[in-house]
């Protein structure tokens, strides 16, 4: 790794970058989870309640790619 990567890792990621990334990834993952739930035949008995729960689970799962994206953006800004 270059020394630039170490400098970016030493400084904390600002809150606005984290919130921005979650605002992007949370709804995207929620929509994807609902589409996957629609495609799975065994989800049919759960109806709209199952779709809502899948969307909520996907929304909170969006934290994982949002953290990765925030780190990448922060590294890019630090360089």
Beta strands, then each sheet from edge to edge (+ up, - down):
end
